[in-house]
């Protein structure tokens, strides 16, 4: 029963986050970056970095899902920050989106940069 409730909560969270992400993708990303590392490795690293409670405290949740157009997407609760990670001709391309240009967005960007 508990597993079912966790799965249901994750599905609902993804649905709410999905509309926020779709809206954000119609705008210019907060920052675009590239990496020579494989897409899956970068995405997993970002997820792990964003889950660091010592840095993000109670907001240390990060979720990994398949990307809308391939690749992967790592996102936070309510998609306040998320990054689309895709393979392209030059390596791995990252499009980072943040709902607010604030300290937390910059901190998440710095954590993401450690994965490049």
N, CA and C atoms as an extended XYZ file, in Angstrom:
348
Properties=species:S:1:pos:R:3:atomname:S:1:resname:S:1:resid:I:1 pbc="F F F"
N         0.821       -1.189        0.000 N   UNK     1
C         0.000        0.000        0.000 CA  UNK     1
C         0.865        1.252        0.000 C   UNK     1
N         1.920        1.239        0.835 N   UNK     2
C         2.806        2.406        0.916 CA  UNK     2
C         3.478        2.672       -0.432 C   UNK     2
N         3.907        1.621       -1.119 N   UNK     3
C         4.543        1.773       -2.421 CA  UNK     3
C         3.576        2.393       -3.412 C   UNK     3
N         2.333        1.973       -3.372 N   UNK     4
C         1.317        2.533       -4.258 CA  UNK     4
C         1.120        4.016       -3.987 C   UNK     4
N         1.096        4.405       -2.723 N   UNK     5
C         0.911        5.817       -2.363 CA  UNK     5
C         2.107        6.648       -2.821 C   UNK     5
N         3.318        6.126       -2.685 N   UNK     6
C         4.515        6.837       -3.144 CA  UNK     6
C         4.481        6.989       -4.661 C   UNK     6
N         4.100        5.937       -5.359 N   UNK     7
C         4.017        5.997       -6.817 CA  UNK     7
C         2.964        7.006       -7.266 C   UNK     7
N         1.834        7.048       -6.596 N   UNK     8
C         0.783        8.003       -6.921 CA  UNK     8
C         1.252        9.431       -6.674 C   UNK     8
N         1.923        9.660       -5.564 N   UNK     9
C         2.434       11.001       -5.256 CA  UNK     9
C         3.451       11.436       -6.298 C   UNK     9
N         4.323       10.544       -6.730 N   UNK    10
C         5.324       10.875       -7.742 CA  UNK    10
C         4.661       11.210       -9.072 C   UNK    10
N         3.614       10.469       -9.427 N   UNK    11
C         2.884       10.739      -10.664 CA  UNK    11
C         2.216       12.103      -10.615 C   UNK    11
N         1.585       12.430       -9.510 N   UNK    12
C         0.949       13.737       -9.376 CA  UNK    12
C         1.971       14.860       -9.425 C   UNK    12
N         3.096       14.661       -8.774 N   UNK    13
C         4.163       15.653       -8.783 CA  UNK    13
C         4.675       15.877      -10.196 C   UNK    13
N         4.875       14.824      -10.939 N   UNK    14
C         5.354       14.936      -12.313 CA  UNK    14
C         4.350       15.672      -13.183 C   UNK    14
N         3.065       15.446      -12.969 N   UNK    15
C         2.036       16.128      -13.749 CA  UNK    15
C         2.046       17.625      -13.515 C   UNK    15
N         2.141       18.044      -12.270 N   UNK    16
C         2.196       19.474      -11.942 CA  UNK    16
C         3.469       20.093      -12.475 C   UNK    16
N         4.572       19.398      -12.303 N   UNK    17
C         5.859       19.899      -12.765 CA  UNK    17
C         5.878       19.972      -14.294 C   UNK    17
N         5.227       19.018      -14.955 N   UNK    18
C         5.229       18.965      -16.411 CA  UNK    18
C         4.667       20.211      -17.058 C   UNK    18
N         3.578       20.743      -16.556 N   UNK    19
C         3.002       21.948      -17.160 CA  UNK    19
C         3.900       23.156      -16.925 C   UNK    19
N         4.525       23.240      -15.752 N   UNK    20
C         5.454       24.342      -15.481 CA  UNK    20
C         6.667       24.240      -16.398 C   UNK    20
N         7.153       23.015      -16.627 N   UNK    21
C         8.304       22.826      -17.499 CA  UNK    21
C         7.949       23.153      -18.945 C   UNK    21
N         6.794       22.710      -19.405 N   UNK    22
C         6.387       23.011      -20.775 CA  UNK    22
C         6.286       24.516      -21.001 C   UNK    22
N         5.750       25.237      -20.029 N   UNK    23
C         5.654       26.687      -20.133 CA  UNK    23
C         7.052       27.322      -20.177 C   UNK    23
N         7.949       26.865      -19.314 N   UNK    24
C         9.309       27.414      -19.267 CA  UNK    24
C        10.053       27.164      -20.575 C   UNK    24
N         9.819       26.014      -21.188 N   UNK    25
C        10.522       25.680      -22.429 CA  UNK    25
C        10.130       26.572      -23.596 C   UNK    25
N         9.050       27.315      -23.483 N   UNK    26
C         8.671       28.254      -24.537 CA  UNK    26
C         9.513       29.533      -24.462 C   UNK    26
N        10.300       29.663      -23.393 N   UNK    27
C        11.148       30.837      -23.186 CA  UNK    27
C        12.620       30.435      -23.296 C   UNK    27
N        13.484       31.428      -23.291 N   UNK    28
C        14.923       31.181      -23.327 CA  UNK    28
C        15.378       30.564      -22.008 C   UNK    28
N        16.247       29.542      -22.060 N   UNK    29
C        16.755       28.963      -20.809 CA  UNK    29
C        17.509       30.002      -19.977 C   UNK    29
N        17.526       29.804      -18.685 N   UNK    30
C        18.290       30.645      -17.762 CA  UNK    30
C        19.769       30.591      -18.139 C   UNK    30
N        20.224       29.370      -18.511 N   UNK    31
C        21.619       29.177      -18.913 CA  UNK    31
C        21.717       27.930      -19.783 C   UNK    31
N        22.560       27.983      -20.814 N   UNK    32
C        22.843       26.792      -21.613 CA  UNK    32
C        24.312       26.435      -21.413 C   UNK    32
N        24.565       25.146      -21.319 N   UNK    33
C        25.912       24.644      -21.038 CA  UNK    33
C        26.173       23.417      -21.896 C   UNK    33
N        27.432       23.015      -21.972 N   UNK    34
C        27.784       21.793      -22.683 CA  UNK    34
C        28.758       20.975      -21.838 C   UNK    34
N        28.838       19.698      -22.161 N   UNK    35
C        29.750       18.792      -21.468 CA  UNK    35
C        30.262       17.753      -22.455 C   UNK    35
N        31.449       17.246      -22.186 N   UNK    36
C        31.999       16.149      -22.970 CA  UNK    36
C        31.573       14.795      -22.408 C   UNK    36
N        30.971       14.797      -21.225 N   UNK    37
C        30.555       13.557      -20.573 CA  UNK    37
C        29.242       13.047      -21.193 C   UNK    37
N        28.985       11.751      -21.095 N   UNK    38
C        27.727       11.189      -21.615 CA  UNK    38
C        26.504       11.769      -20.896 C   UNK    38
N        25.431       11.907      -21.623 N   UNK    39
C        24.175       12.500      -21.118 CA  UNK    39
C        23.697       11.841      -19.832 C   UNK    39
N        23.661       10.524      -19.789 N   UNK    40
C        23.150        9.820      -18.594 CA  UNK    40
C        24.002       10.118      -17.362 C   UNK    40
N        25.315       10.164      -17.530 N   UNK    41
C        26.221       10.442      -16.418 CA  UNK    41
C        25.997       11.857      -15.893 C   UNK    41
N        25.859       12.811      -16.798 N   UNK    42
C        25.627       14.201      -16.401 CA  UNK    42
C        24.294       14.327      -15.668 C   UNK    42
N        23.246       13.726      -16.212 N   UNK    43
C        21.915       13.814      -15.596 CA  UNK    43
C        21.916       13.208      -14.192 C   UNK    43
N        22.529       12.043      -14.032 N   UNK    44
C        22.587       11.408      -12.714 CA  UNK    44
C        23.403       12.245      -11.738 C   UNK    44
N        24.473       12.853      -12.215 N   UNK    45
C        25.303       13.712      -11.364 CA  UNK    45
C        24.515       14.926      -10.887 C   UNK    45
N        23.760       15.551      -11.807 N   UNK    46
C        22.954       16.720      -11.434 CA  UNK    46
C        21.912       16.322      -10.394 C   UNK    46
N        21.240       15.203      -10.618 N   UNK    47
C        20.248       14.747       -9.650 CA  UNK    47
C        20.899       14.574       -8.278 C   UNK    47
N        22.040       13.927       -8.230 N   UNK    48
C        22.741       13.696       -6.971 CA  UNK    48
C        23.165       15.023       -6.335 C   UNK    48
N        23.704       15.936       -7.129 N   UNK    49
C        24.153       17.235       -6.607 CA  UNK    49
C        22.988       18.034       -6.036 C   UNK    49
N        21.840       17.985       -6.682 N   UNK    50
C        20.669       18.735       -6.228 CA  UNK    50
C        20.015       18.089       -5.003 C   UNK    50
N        20.387       16.864       -4.673 N   UNK    51
C        19.841       16.189       -3.501 CA  UNK    51
C        20.710       16.381       -2.258 C   UNK    51
N        21.691       17.240       -2.333 N   UNK    52
C        22.608       17.478       -1.224 CA  UNK    52
C        21.932       18.329       -0.150 C   UNK    52
N        21.513       17.687        0.929 N   UNK    53
C        20.813       18.397        2.005 CA  UNK    53
C        21.699       19.432        2.691 C   UNK    53
N        22.999       19.219        2.700 N   UNK    54
C        23.906       20.194        3.311 CA  UNK    54
C        23.881       21.509        2.544 C   UNK    54
N        23.571       21.455        1.252 N   UNK    55
C        23.521       22.658        0.416 CA  UNK    55
C        22.102       23.204        0.315 C   UNK    55
N        21.121       22.326        0.090 N   UNK    56
C        19.753       22.763       -0.211 CA  UNK    56
C        18.756       22.552        0.922 C   UNK    56
N        19.174       21.944        2.012 N   UNK    57
C        18.282       21.756        3.150 CA  UNK    57
C        17.048       20.967        2.786 C   UNK    57
N        15.885       21.456        3.222 N   UNK    58
C        14.632       20.746        2.982 CA  UNK    58
C        14.220       20.757        1.514 C   UNK    58
N        14.822       21.628        0.708 N   UNK    59
C        14.512       21.682       -0.722 CA  UNK    59
C        15.461       20.817       -1.541 C   UNK    59
N        16.013       19.775       -0.940 N   UNK    60
C        17.019       18.953       -1.597 CA  UNK    60
C        16.431       17.849       -2.466 C   UNK    60
N        15.161       17.912       -2.783 N   UNK    61
C        14.566       16.897       -3.646 CA  UNK    61
C        14.918       17.161       -5.103 C   UNK    61
N        15.303       16.124       -5.814 N   UNK    62
C        15.560       16.217       -7.251 CA  UNK    62
C        15.110       14.914       -7.886 C   UNK    62
N        14.491       15.026       -9.033 N   UNK    63
C        13.880       13.876       -9.693 CA  UNK    63
C        14.421       13.780      -11.108 C   UNK    63
N        14.587       12.555      -11.577 N   UNK    64
C        15.118       12.288      -12.906 CA  UNK    64
C        14.057       11.548      -13.704 C   UNK    64
N        13.805       12.028      -14.913 N   UNK    65
C        12.833       11.365      -15.781 CA  UNK    65
C        13.307       11.475      -17.227 C   UNK    65
N        12.762       10.646      -18.115 N   UNK    66
C        13.104       10.789      -19.528 CA  UNK    66
C        12.722       12.192      -20.010 C   UNK    66
N        13.546       12.756      -20.889 N   UNK    67
C        13.287       14.095      -21.410 CA  UNK    67
C        12.113       14.126      -22.366 C   UNK    67
N        11.567       15.296      -22.544 N   UNK    68
C        10.405       15.470      -23.424 CA  UNK    68
C        10.744       15.113      -24.875 C   UNK    68
N        11.964       15.453      -25.308 N   UNK    69
C        12.393       15.163      -26.680 CA  UNK    69
C        13.647       14.307      -26.670 C   UNK    69
N        13.649       13.281      -25.831 N   UNK    70
C        14.817       12.429      -25.684 CA  UNK    70
C        15.693       12.938      -24.554 C   UNK    70
N        16.766       12.220      -24.294 N   UNK    71
C        17.650       12.619      -23.209 CA  UNK    71
C        16.988       12.458      -21.859 C   UNK    71
N        17.333       13.358      -20.934 N   UNK    72
C        16.822       13.294      -19.567 CA  UNK    72
C        16.454       14.688      -19.073 C   UNK    72
N        15.587       14.715      -18.084 N   UNK    73
C        15.262       15.957      -17.398 CA  UNK    73
C        15.414       15.717      -15.906 C   UNK    73
N        16.130       16.620      -15.246 N   UNK    74
C        16.261       16.606      -13.792 CA  UNK    74
C        15.499       17.829      -13.305 C   UNK    74
N        14.609       17.629      -12.314 N   UNK    75
C        13.794       18.748      -11.858 CA  UNK    75
C        13.592       18.707      -10.348 C   UNK    75
N        13.250       19.874       -9.826 N   UNK    76
C        12.968       20.008       -8.398 CA  UNK    76
C        11.457       20.063       -8.205 C   UNK    76
N        11.056       20.060       -6.950 N   UNK    77
C         9.641       20.137       -6.616 CA  UNK    77
C         9.013       21.347       -7.307 C   UNK    77
N         7.867       21.163       -7.908 N   UNK    78
C         7.130       22.194       -8.646 CA  UNK    78
C         7.924       22.759       -9.813 C   UNK    78
N         8.974       22.070      -10.224 N   UNK    79
C         9.830       22.476      -11.345 CA  UNK    79
C        10.348       23.898      -11.184 C   UNK    79
N        10.658       24.280       -9.923 N   UNK    80
C        11.229       25.609       -9.709 CA  UNK    80
C        12.547       25.735      -10.444 C   UNK    80
N        13.285       24.644      -10.540 N   UNK    81
C        14.496       24.565      -11.353 CA  UNK    81
C        14.466       23.219      -12.057 C   UNK    81
N        14.912       23.222      -13.314 N   UNK    82
C        15.065       21.950      -14.011 CA  UNK    82
C        16.065       22.118      -15.138 C   UNK    82
N        16.609       21.007      -15.566 N   UNK    83
C        17.575       21.020      -16.654 CA  UNK    83
C        17.250       19.881      -17.620 C   UNK    83
N        17.205       20.233      -18.903 N   UNK    84
C        17.075       19.237      -19.962 CA  UNK    84
C        18.485       18.878      -20.404 C   UNK    84
N        18.791       17.587      -20.405 N   UNK    85
C        20.125       17.092      -20.746 CA  UNK    85
C        19.984       16.211      -21.983 C   UNK    85
N        20.612       16.633      -23.081 N   UNK    86
C        20.475       15.918      -24.345 CA  UNK    86
C        21.828       15.741      -25.024 C   UNK    86
N        21.941       14.669      -25.799 N   UNK    87
C        23.127       14.450      -26.610 CA  UNK    87
C        22.949       15.185      -27.928 C   UNK    87
N        23.998       15.921      -28.335 N   UNK    88
C        23.974       16.550      -29.653 CA  UNK    88
C        25.325       16.317      -30.328 C   UNK    88
N        25.531       16.903      -31.497 N   UNK    89
C        26.741       16.655      -32.278 CA  UNK    89
C        28.020       17.028      -31.535 C   UNK    89
N        27.963       18.009      -30.644 N   UNK    90
C        29.169       18.465      -29.945 CA  UNK    90
C        29.355       17.800      -28.580 C   UNK    90
N        28.482       16.910      -28.187 N   UNK    91
C        28.577       16.239      -26.887 CA  UNK    91
C        27.242       16.241      -26.177 C   UNK    91
N        27.222       16.744      -24.960 N   UNK    92
C        25.994       16.812      -24.173 CA  UNK    92
C        25.612       18.274      -23.985 C   UNK    92
N        24.380       18.591      -24.320 N   UNK    93
C        23.867       19.959      -24.196 CA  UNK    93
C        22.914       20.021      -23.015 C   UNK    93
N        23.036       21.074      -22.205 N   UNK    94
C        22.179       21.267      -21.041 CA  UNK    94
C        21.452       22.599      -21.163 C   UNK    94
N        20.162       22.568      -20.971 N   UNK    95
C        19.348       23.782      -20.920 CA  UNK    95
C        18.768       23.879      -19.522 C   UNK    95
N        19.252       24.866      -18.765 N   UNK    96
C        18.847       25.034      -17.370 CA  UNK    96
C        17.783       26.122      -17.282 C   UNK    96
N        16.684       25.811      -16.610 N   UNK    97
C        15.574       26.745      -16.429 CA  UNK    97
C        15.338       26.972      -14.943 C   UNK    97
N        15.033       28.191      -14.568 N   UNK    98
C        14.723       28.523      -13.177 CA  UNK    98
C        13.545       29.492      -13.172 C   UNK    98
N        12.575       29.247      -12.309 N   UNK    99
C        11.405       30.124      -12.237 CA  UNK    99
C        11.756       31.503      -11.706 C   UNK    99
N        12.801       31.575      -10.869 N   UNK   100
C        13.187       32.850      -10.267 CA  UNK   100
C        14.689       33.045      -10.421 C   UNK   100
N        15.104       34.272      -10.635 N   UNK   101
C        16.527       34.597      -10.689 CA  UNK   101
C        16.944       34.997       -9.280 C   UNK   101
N        17.197       33.993       -8.451 N   UNK   102
C        17.510       34.252       -7.049 CA  UNK   102
C        18.696       33.398       -6.599 C   UNK   102
N        19.008       33.491       -5.316 N   UNK   103
C        20.138       32.780       -4.740 CA  UNK   103
C        20.023       31.269       -4.947 C   UNK   103
N        18.839       30.728       -4.775 N   UNK   104
C        18.645       29.282       -4.918 CA  UNK   104
C        18.899       28.856       -6.368 C   UNK   104
N        18.405       29.626       -7.330 N   UNK   105
C        18.636       29.305       -8.742 CA  UNK   105
C        20.126       29.314       -9.064 C   UNK   105
N        20.830       30.288       -8.535 N   UNK   106
C        22.275       30.375       -8.761 CA  UNK   106
C        23.014       29.228       -8.067 C   UNK   106
N        22.564       28.852       -6.898 N   UNK   107
C        23.174       27.736       -6.177 CA  UNK   107
C        22.952       26.427       -6.936 C   UNK   107
N        21.757       26.231       -7.477 N   UNK   108
C        21.491       25.021       -8.266 CA  UNK   108
C        22.357       25.021       -9.526 C   UNK   108
N        22.521       26.186      -10.166 N   UNK   109
C        23.371       26.281      -11.342 CA  UNK   109
C        24.814       25.923      -10.986 C   UNK   109
N        25.296       26.408       -9.865 N   UNK   110
C        26.660       26.089       -9.436 CA  UNK   110
C        26.817       24.584       -9.177 C   UNK   110
N        25.820       23.967       -8.562 N   UNK   111
C        25.865       22.517       -8.315 CA  UNK   111
C        25.859       21.764       -9.642 C   UNK   111
N        25.031       22.232      -10.576 N   UNK   112
C        24.959       21.617      -11.903 CA  UNK   112
C        26.317       21.716      -12.598 C   UNK   112
N        26.974       22.860      -12.484 N   UNK   113
C        28.260       23.075      -13.163 CA  UNK   113
C        29.338       22.099      -12.700 C   UNK   113
N        29.211       21.575      -11.483 N   UNK   114
C        30.212       20.605      -11.015 CA  UNK   114
C        30.116       19.288      -11.780 C   UNK   114
N        29.059       19.085      -12.515 N   UNK   115
C        28.839       17.835      -13.240 CA  UNK   115
C        29.319       17.887      -14.696 C   UNK   115
N        29.776       19.033      -15.120 N   UNK   116
C        30.181       19.180      -16.511 CA  UNK   116
C        31.521       18.531      -16.774 C   UNK   116
